[in-house]
Amino acid sequence: MALSTVTTALDTSGTAQRLPDSLCRHTPHCPTADSPDREAAHVVAAHPEQGWSLLCNGIVCFEDTGELMPDGQIVAPRRHLAVVA
């Protein structure tokens, strides 16, 4: 029996609720959270005023390119180096 990662989120009342392992309900399915192309998943909740979006594979993407993985792991932002001419 395989163990799945439990992902929780706070609803509008501040109560934690369990999210499904994948929010992807379309065909073909989006890349999983551990896929190299994980950022290609569809956005299921966008909050640009707060600088983040939830993807259907459970990843929270931040506007600075950082990510919060479904298991709680943090992916640091990818900073682009300035090109000096």
C-alpha positions as a printed Julia matrix, in Angstrom:
85×3 Matrix{Float64}:
   0.0    0.0     0.0
   1.46   3.37   -1.02
   1.29   6.33    1.29
   0.12   9.59   -0.21
   1.14  13.05    0.85
  -1.55  14.88    2.82
  -1.95  18.43    1.63
  -3.96  20.91    3.64
  -5.16  24.44    2.99
  -7.06  26.97    5.0
 -10.6   27.74    3.89
 -12.17  31.18    4.27
 -13.02  30.52    7.92
  -9.39  29.67    8.73
 -10.14  25.96    9.16
  -7.69  23.47    7.66
  -9.14  21.19    5.01
  -7.62  18.22    3.18
  -6.94  18.75   -0.5
  -7.01  15.84   -2.94
  -3.67  14.48   -4.12
  -4.32  16.17   -7.46
  -6.74  18.94   -8.35
  -6.33  18.06  -12.04
  -9.73  17.11  -13.45
  -9.03  17.58  -17.15
  -7.64  15.38  -19.92
  -4.8   14.99  -20.54
  -3.69  15.29  -16.94
  -1.19  17.98  -16.04
   2.37  17.16  -14.97
   2.73  15.94  -11.41
   4.48  18.0    -8.74
   7.67  15.98   -9.12
   7.84  16.31  -12.93
  10.47  18.58  -14.51
   7.68  20.5   -16.31
   5.53  20.85  -13.16
   4.94  24.58  -13.74
   2.93  23.78  -16.88
  -0.04  22.63  -14.76
  -3.26  24.63  -14.91
  -3.97  27.37  -12.39
  -6.94  26.52  -10.15
  -6.73  29.57   -7.87
  -5.01  32.84   -8.75
  -4.3   35.64   -6.3
  -2.13  38.12   -8.23
  -2.83  40.81   -5.62
  -1.03  38.58   -3.11
   1.55  37.29   -5.6
   0.71  33.58   -5.74
  -1.25  30.95   -7.68
  -2.26  27.37   -6.86
  -1.68  24.85   -9.65
  -3.8   21.73  -10.1
  -0.83  19.53   -9.13
  -0.81  21.13   -5.65
   2.11  23.52   -6.15
   1.85  27.13   -5.0
   3.79  29.36   -7.41
   4.9   32.8    -6.28
   5.47  35.81   -8.55
   9.19  35.84   -7.66
   9.42  32.32   -9.24
   9.65  30.57   -5.87
   7.44  27.55   -5.21
   5.88  25.7    -2.3
   5.58  22.01   -3.06
   2.61  19.9    -1.87
   4.82  18.18    0.74
   5.89  21.54    2.21
   9.3   21.66    0.52
  10.39  25.15   -0.55
  11.88  25.8    -3.99
  13.94  28.99   -3.94
  13.25  31.69   -6.55
  15.31  31.53   -9.72
  17.02  34.87  -10.13
  18.06  35.95  -13.6
  21.48  37.51  -13.89
  21.6   40.96  -15.4
  23.33  41.15  -18.75
  25.96  43.87  -18.89
  26.8   45.1   -22.39
